[in-house]
Amino acid sequence: MQSIDFQGITFIPDLPVSTYSIQKIEDTEARLGFRFPEDYREFINTVGIGETEFHLRALPLQDSYLFESGELALHYWFWDKSSNVLTRAHAAECVSFFDSADGDQIIFHPSDRNRWFILPDGEEEVTVVCSFQQLYQYYLQIYDDLSEPFQFKVWPWSMI
């Protein structure tokens, strides 16, 4: 399989990638009434939907995935230690766009696309990042035995 470069990071997909066109992204944004973070738009347009070797997953443009964080905030809130960073009420208005195979949610508020919140599963503190590069570094610290190129597991069913 041919490698894909995204922001200087090399991925090798296991299947041909299924990316979202800019038109599809813009149509979804128009329907939802907000714009996604630029790095997410670029990722799903370049790499596609699937899971990186460091367990970071780009979520598809489907409401059932995107609004999962609001449900999480309303029913299962574990991050009170970070109420100065993100309150439960603010999280309920956020949108999921990445998550991890370990159960973490990565969310943003439509009013501030450049501030991303990592809600780690099993931890009580929220981490804030502002770009894909920072998100990548966060997960690479967890999986410090990995090196490029990274495998990318394509989710071909997500484009339906």
Summary of the structure (lengths in Angstrom):
residues: 160
radius of gyration: 15.1
end to end distance: 22.7
largest distance: 45.0
contacts: 460
relative contact order: 0.22
helix: 34%
strand: 26%
